[in-house]
Amino acid sequence: MCHEKAVNALKKIVGEEKEKIILEKAKEWIKFRSNDSVGWARR
């Protein structure tokens, strides 16, 4: 539910085209950070 509210607020602020770009970059950042934290735990 929080995710849906955040997406709707983002659409209102930047518009639908930029919203898609921002969400895609956010997904990449989350994947990078989650992989980074796993690597850090193994060190």
Distance bins in CASP14 RR format, pairs under 12 A and 6 or more apart:
PFRMAT RR
TARGET T0000
AUTHOR 0000-0000-0000
RMODE 2
METHOD distances of the structure
MODEL  1
1 7 0 0 0 0 0 1 0 0 0 0 0
1 8 0 0 0 0 0 1 0 0 0 0 0
2 8 0 0 0 0 0 1 0 0 0 0 0
2 9 0 0 0 0 0 1 0 0 0 0 0
3 9 0 0 0 0 0 1 0 0 0 0 0
3 10 0 0 0 0 0 1 0 0 0 0 0
3 23 0 0 0 0 0 1 0 0 0 0 0
3 26 0 0 0 0 0 1 0 0 0 0 0
3 27 0 0 0 0 0 1 0 0 0 0 0
4 10 0 0 0 0 0 1 0 0 0 0 0
4 11 0 0 0 0 0 1 0 0 0 0 0
5 11 0 0 0 0 0 1 0 0 0 0 0
5 12 0 0 0 0 0 1 0 0 0 0 0
6 12 0 0 0 0 0 1 0 0 0 0 0
6 13 0 0 0 0 0 1 0 0 0 0 0
6 19 0 0 0 0 0 1 0 0 0 0 0
6 22 0 0 0 0 0 1 0 0 0 0 0
6 23 0 0 0 0 1 0 0 0 0 0 0
6 26 0 0 0 0 1 0 0 0 0 0 0
7 13 0 0 0 0 0 1 0 0 0 0 0
7 14 0 0 0 0 0 1 0 0 0 0 0
7 15 0 0 0 0 0 1 0 0 0 0 0
7 16 0 0 0 0 0 1 0 0 0 0 0
7 19 1 0 0 1 0 0 0 0 0 0 0
7 20 0 0 0 0 0 1 0 0 0 0 0
7 22 0 0 0 0 1 0 0 0 0 0 0
7 23 1 0 0 1 0 0 0 0 0 0 0
7 26 0 0 0 0 0 1 0 0 0 0 0
8 14 0 0 0 0 0 1 0 0 0 0 0
8 15 0 0 0 0 0 1 0 0 0 0 0
8 16 0 0 0 0 0 1 0 0 0 0 0
8 19 0 0 0 0 1 0 0 0 0 0 0
9 15 0 0 0 0 0 1 0 0 0 0 0
9 19 0 0 0 0 1 0 0 0 0 0 0
9 22 0 0 0 0 0 1 0 0 0 0 0
10 16 0 0 0 0 1 0 0 0 0 0 0
10 17 0 0 0 0 0 1 0 0 0 0 0
10 18 0 0 0 0 1 0 0 0 0 0 0
10 19 1 0 1 0 0 0 0 0 0 0 0
10 20 0 0 0 0 1 0 0 0 0 0 0
10 21 0 0 0 0 0 1 0 0 0 0 0
10 22 1 0 0 1 0 0 0 0 0 0 0
10 23 1 0 0 1 0 0 0 0 0 0 0
10 26 0 0 0 0 1 0 0 0 0 0 0
11 17 0 0 0 0 1 0 0 0 0 0 0
11 18 0 0 0 0 1 0 0 0 0 0 0
11 19 1 0 1 0 0 0 0 0 0 0 0
11 20 0 0 0 0 1 0 0 0 0 0 0
11 22 0 0 0 0 0 1 0 0 0 0 0
11 23 0 0 0 0 0 1 0 0 0 0 0
12 18 0 0 0 0 0 1 0 0 0 0 0
12 19 0 0 0 0 1 0 0 0 0 0 0
13 19 0 0 0 0 1 0 0 0 0 0 0
13 22 0 0 0 0 1 0 0 0 0 0 0
14 20 0 0 0 0 1 0 0 0 0 0 0
14 21 0 0 0 0 1 0 0 0 0 0 0
14 22 1 0 0 1 0 0 0 0 0 0 0
14 23 0 0 0 0 0 1 0 0 0 0 0
15 21 0 0 0 0 0 1 0 0 0 0 0
15 22 0 0 0 0 1 0 0 0 0 0 0
15 23 0 0 0 0 0 1 0 0 0 0 0
16 22 0 0 0 0 0 1 0 0 0 0 0
16 23 0 0 0 0 0 1 0 0 0 0 0
17 23 0 0 0 0 0 1 0 0 0 0 0
17 24 0 0 0 0 0 1 0 0 0 0 0
18 24 0 0 0 0 0 1 0 0 0 0 0
18 25 0 0 0 0 0 1 0 0 0 0 0
19 25 0 0 0 0 0 1 0 0 0 0 0
19 26 0 0 0 0 0 1 0 0 0 0 0
20 26 0 0 0 0 0 1 0 0 0 0 0
20 27 0 0 0 0 0 1 0 0 0 0 0
21 27 0 0 0 0 0 1 0 0 0 0 0
21 28 0 0 0 0 0 1 0 0 0 0 0
22 28 0 0 0 0 0 1 0 0 0 0 0
22 29 0 0 0 0 0 1 0 0 0 0 0
23 29 0 0 0 0 0 1 0 0 0 0 0
23 30 0 0 0 0 0 1 0 0 0 0 0
24 30 0 0 0 0 0 1 0 0 0 0 0
24 31 0 0 0 0 0 1 0 0 0 0 0
25 31 0 0 0 0 0 1 0 0 0 0 0
25 32 0 0 0 0 0 1 0 0 0 0 0
26 32 0 0 0 0 0 1 0 0 0 0 0
26 33 0 0 0 0 0 1 0 0 0 0 0
27 33 0 0 0 0 0 1 0 0 0 0 0
27 34 0 0 0 0 0 1 0 0 0 0 0
28 34 0 0 0 0 0 1 0 0 0 0 0
28 35 0 0 0 0 0 1 0 0 0 0 0
29 35 0 0 0 0 0 1 0 0 0 0 0
29 36 0 0 0 0 0 1 0 0 0 0 0
30 36 0 0 0 0 0 1 0 0 0 0 0
30 37 0 0 0 0 0 1 0 0 0 0 0
31 37 0 0 0 0 0 1 0 0 0 0 0
31 38 0 0 0 0 0 1 0 0 0 0 0
32 38 0 0 0 0 0 1 0 0 0 0 0
32 39 0 0 0 0 0 1 0 0 0 0 0
33 39 0 0 0 0 0 1 0 0 0 0 0
33 40 0 0 0 0 0 1 0 0 0 0 0
34 40 0 0 0 0 0 1 0 0 0 0 0
34 41 0 0 0 0 0 1 0 0 0 0 0
35 41 0 0 0 0 0 1 0 0 0 0 0
35 42 0 0 0 0 0 1 0 0 0 0 0
36 42 0 0 0 0 0 1 0 0 0 0 0
36 43 0 0 0 0 0 1 0 0 0 0 0
37 43 0 0 0 0 0 1 0 0 0 0 0
END
